[in-house]
Amino acid sequence: MPAPPVHAWLAPARLAVAALVAVALCFSGYRAANDPTGVLNFFGYFTNLGNLAGLAVLGYGGWAGLTGRRPVPDEVRGAVVLYLAITGLAFGTLLATYPEQLVLPWVGDVLHRVMPVLVLADWLVDPPVRRVRPVVVLGWLGFPLLYLAYVLLRGHAVDWYPYPFLDPRLHGGYRRVAGACFLMAVAFLLVGAAVAAVGNALADRRDARGGAFPRGRHARARTS
């Protein structure tokens, strides 16, 4: 039975979202460049890094969908969904009332609320071609761990931390930071497992209805 075609609107929708987040990041970066914290601190925020990754994935994914190129690997897409989901959750639970937000309100909404929802919707509409294995989910934790090490080492060197829960100068010191890091690691693992499980379930349902979507010129047959 022939595989059903991919949604015709998905590629231009991805490009439109990529353009939106690009504009938001430009506004945020411009304000950072005119702030005493400097441009380097702009790249110290996990929010900005996650949104840059989302911009790349959706931008290339939209272009590939229009031109028939090889699609973005599902392992990469899933990682971006995880990072932006954590961005949205952390903002909603820990940072929404943080007094030192340096971005315009609409920029903050795009980066912290809109993008996490839209990349998750993209994952649900176009689930993975192959099942996401547990080892892949563990691999997704590599970047956050590297980011954490970078932030703590650079923070110790320049006396600046992007988020209050990573700042050992505040009450509780490194003991509080260690507790926050442990909770964040658990959150990354649980949310990553949920992202993979939902994607796998939707892909299985799609296969049962007649096969995987051909997502590009080099689309591969789905295997279990």
Backbone torsions as a table, in degrees:
resi	resn	phi	psi	omega
1	MET	NA	128.8	-178.7
2	PRO	-62.2	145.1	178.3
3	ALA	-72.4	140.6	179.5
4	PRO	-66.4	148.4	-178.9
5	PRO	-71.1	151.9	176.5
6	VAL	-66.4	153.5	178.8
7	HIS	-56.6	127.4	-175.6
8	ALA	-65.5	-27.0	-175.5
9	TRP	-85.2	-8.3	-170.2
10	LEU	-68.0	-44.3	-178.6
11	ALA	-62.4	-51.0	177.9
12	PRO	-65.0	-31.4	177.2
13	ALA	-64.5	-40.6	177.9
14	ARG	-62.7	-42.1	179.1
15	LEU	-64.3	-38.7	179.7
16	ALA	-64.9	-42.8	178.4
17	VAL	-65.8	-40.2	177.7
18	ALA	-60.8	-40.0	178.4
19	ALA	-65.2	-40.1	179.7
20	LEU	-61.8	-48.1	-177.8
21	VAL	-70.4	-29.6	176.2
22	ALA	-63.5	-43.1	177.9
23	VAL	-63.2	-44.1	-179.5
24	ALA	-62.5	-42.6	179.3
25	LEU	-66.7	-35.2	177.1
26	CYS	-64.0	-43.2	177.0
27	PHE	-62.8	-44.1	-179.7
28	SER	-64.5	-43.1	179.5
29	GLY	-65.9	-37.0	178.7
30	TYR	-63.5	-43.0	178.5
31	ARG	-66.4	-36.9	178.7
32	ALA	-65.7	-37.3	-179.3
33	ALA	-66.9	-23.9	179.9
34	ASN	-100.8	11.7	-179.8
35	ASP	-108.6	147.1	-179.4
36	PRO	-57.4	-24.2	-179.8
37	THR	-65.9	-24.9	174.0
38	GLY	85.7	171.1	-176.2
39	VAL	-68.3	-36.3	-177.8
40	LEU	-59.3	-36.9	179.3
41	ASN	-66.8	-26.3	176.6
42	PHE	-57.0	-40.5	179.4
43	PHE	-84.9	2.6	174.9
44	GLY	-87.6	-8.7	179.3
45	TYR	-90.0	126.7	177.5
46	PHE	-60.1	-33.9	177.5
47	THR	-56.3	-47.9	-178.1
48	ASN	-67.6	-41.3	179.0
49	LEU	-64.3	-42.9	178.7
50	GLY	-63.3	-39.8	179.6
51	ASN	-72.2	-33.6	173.6
52	LEU	-62.4	-40.8	176.5
53	ALA	-64.9	-41.5	177.0
54	GLY	-62.7	-40.0	176.4
55	LEU	-59.6	-45.8	-179.1
56	ALA	-64.7	-44.5	-176.9
57	VAL	-67.2	-47.2	-179.3
58	LEU	-71.2	-38.6	178.9
59	GLY	-62.7	-49.4	178.7
60	TYR	-67.9	-39.7	-179.9
61	GLY	-60.7	-40.7	177.5
62	GLY	-66.2	-43.4	178.8
63	TRP	-63.7	-42.6	179.4
64	ALA	-64.1	-38.1	179.1
65	GLY	-65.0	-33.6	-179.8
66	LEU	-79.7	-28.5	-174.4
67	THR	-106.0	-3.6	-179.9
68	GLY	76.8	21.6	179.0
69	ARG	-80.1	172.5	177.8
70	ARG	-62.0	131.4	-178.1
71	PRO	-73.5	167.1	175.6
72	VAL	-63.7	132.4	178.4
73	PRO	-56.1	140.3	-177.9
74	ASP	-63.3	-29.8	177.7
75	GLU	-62.4	-37.4	178.3
76	VAL	-72.2	-44.4	178.6
77	ARG	-58.3	-45.0	-178.9
78	GLY	-63.3	-38.6	178.2
79	ALA	-61.4	-43.5	-179.8
80	VAL	-65.7	-39.6	175.9
81	VAL	-58.4	-44.5	179.1
82	LEU	-61.6	-48.9	-175.1
83	TYR	-64.2	-39.6	179.8
84	LEU	-77.1	-30.0	174.1
85	ALA	-63.5	-43.7	176.7
86	ILE	-64.4	-38.3	176.7
87	THR	-57.2	-48.4	179.8
88	GLY	-64.4	-42.7	-179.5
89	LEU	-66.8	-43.2	-179.9
90	ALA	-64.9	-40.1	178.8
91	PHE	-64.7	-45.1	-177.4
92	GLY	-67.0	-30.4	-175.2
93	THR	-101.2	-25.4	-172.1
94	LEU	-122.7	-31.9	-165.3
95	LEU	-116.6	-6.8	-174.1
96	ALA	-60.8	-32.2	-179.1
97	THR	-103.1	10.3	179.6
98	TYR	-64.4	126.5	-168.7
99	PRO	-73.6	-11.6	-172.7
100	GLU	-106.3	36.6	175.0
101	GLN	-71.5	129.8	-174.3
102	LEU	-108.6	11.3	-177.6
103	VAL	-110.4	157.4	174.3
104	LEU	-63.2	149.1	-177.7
105	PRO	-54.6	-44.3	-178.4
106	TRP	-68.5	-32.0	176.0
107	VAL	-65.6	-44.6	177.1
108	GLY	-60.2	-39.4	178.8
109	ASP	-64.3	-42.8	-179.8
110	VAL	-63.9	-46.9	-174.1
111	LEU	-75.3	-33.1	-174.0
112	HIS	-101.3	-23.6	-175.3
113	ARG	-118.5	-50.3	-173.5
114	VAL	-70.3	-50.6	-177.2
115	MET	-62.1	-44.3	176.5
116	PRO	-56.8	-40.0	-179.5
117	VAL	-69.3	-41.2	-174.9
118	LEU	-72.7	-38.1	178.1
119	VAL	-69.9	-31.9	174.5
120	LEU	-67.2	-42.5	177.3
121	ALA	-60.7	-39.7	177.6
122	ASP	-60.4	-41.1	178.9
123	TRP	-65.1	-37.3	-179.2
124	LEU	-74.3	-38.4	-179.7
125	VAL	-72.0	-37.7	-177.8
126	ASP	-125.0	75.4	-176.3
127	PRO	-66.7	168.3	-173.5
128	PRO	-62.1	151.4	178.3
129	VAL	-75.6	-40.8	175.8
130	ARG	-111.9	155.2	178.5
131	ARG	-61.9	138.3	175.8
132	VAL	-84.4	117.3	-176.4
133	ARG	-83.7	158.1	179.3
134	PRO	-56.9	-34.7	-179.8
135	VAL	-64.2	-30.3	177.0
136	VAL	-67.7	-41.5	178.1
137	VAL	-60.4	-42.6	177.0
138	LEU	-62.8	-37.1	177.9
139	GLY	-63.4	-30.9	178.5
140	TRP	-61.6	-22.1	-178.3
141	LEU	-78.2	-11.4	-176.6
142	GLY	-60.9	-47.4	-178.0
143	PHE	-63.9	-47.0	177.6
144	PRO	-58.6	-35.4	178.9
145	LEU	-68.1	-41.5	176.1
146	LEU	-63.9	-40.2	178.1
147	TYR	-61.5	-43.8	-179.6
148	LEU	-60.7	-46.0	179.7
149	ALA	-61.8	-42.5	179.4
150	TYR	-62.1	-46.6	-177.1
151	VAL	-62.7	-43.4	-177.3
152	LEU	-69.9	-40.8	179.4
153	LEU	-68.7	-44.9	179.3
154	ARG	-67.8	-38.5	178.5
155	GLY	-60.8	-40.4	178.1
156	HIS	-65.0	-33.5	-176.9
157	ALA	-78.4	-39.6	-173.7
158	VAL	-111.3	-0.9	177.5
159	ASP	62.1	45.9	177.1
160	TRP	-147.6	133.1	179.5
161	TYR	-129.3	137.0	-174.3
162	PRO	-72.2	-26.6	-175.6
163	TYR	-131.6	143.4	-176.6
164	PRO	-63.6	-31.2	-178.4
165	PHE	-75.2	-7.1	174.6
166	LEU	-106.3	7.0	-175.1
167	ASP	-97.4	106.0	-178.3
168	PRO	-73.3	-6.3	178.5
169	ARG	-77.0	-16.2	-179.4
170	LEU	-83.7	175.0	-176.4
171	HIS	-55.3	131.7	179.0
172	GLY	99.6	-20.0	174.5
173	GLY	57.3	-143.8	-176.1
174	TYR	-70.0	-22.7	176.7
175	ARG	-65.0	-43.0	177.9
176	ARG	-67.4	-40.1	178.5
177	VAL	-62.7	-42.1	178.9
178	ALA	-61.8	-41.2	177.4
179	GLY	-64.2	-42.0	178.9
180	ALA	-64.1	-39.8	179.7
181	CYS	-65.6	-39.6	177.8
182	PHE	-62.8	-45.4	180.0
183	LEU	-64.5	-38.9	178.1
184	MET	-66.3	-38.5	178.0
185	ALA	-62.3	-42.4	176.8
186	VAL	-62.6	-41.9	179.5
187	ALA	-62.7	-44.7	178.0
188	PHE	-59.3	-44.0	-178.0
189	LEU	-65.4	-45.3	-178.5
190	LEU	-68.1	-44.5	180.0
191	VAL	-67.6	-39.1	176.8
192	GLY	-61.3	-43.0	177.5
193	ALA	-62.7	-37.8	178.9
194	ALA	-67.6	-41.6	178.0
195	VAL	-59.2	-46.2	179.9
196	ALA	-65.7	-43.4	-177.4
197	ALA	-64.0	-43.4	179.1
198	VAL	-65.3	-43.8	178.7
199	GLY	-61.4	-42.9	179.4
200	ASN	-64.9	-41.5	-179.7
201	ALA	-63.9	-43.1	179.5
202	LEU	-67.9	-36.8	178.0
203	ALA	-65.8	-40.9	178.0
204	ASP	-62.6	-41.2	178.7
205	ARG	-65.2	-39.5	178.3
206	ARG	-63.4	-43.0	178.3
207	ASP	-61.3	-40.4	-178.9
208	ALA	-64.5	-24.7	179.6
209	ARG	-87.5	-7.8	176.7
210	GLY	142.8	17.3	173.8
211	GLY	111.2	174.4	-176.2
212	ALA	-87.3	154.9	175.1
213	PHE	-69.4	137.5	170.1
214	PRO	-75.9	105.7	-170.1
215	ARG	-95.4	4.5	178.9
216	GLY	175.0	176.0	-176.9
217	ARG	-60.3	-32.9	-176.9
218	HIS	-106.6	27.2	-178.4
219	ALA	-59.1	139.1	-176.4
220	ARG	-104.0	153.0	175.9
221	ALA	-68.5	141.9	-178.8
222	ARG	-76.9	137.4	176.1
223	THR	-121.8	154.4	-178.3
224	SER	-87.0	NA	NA
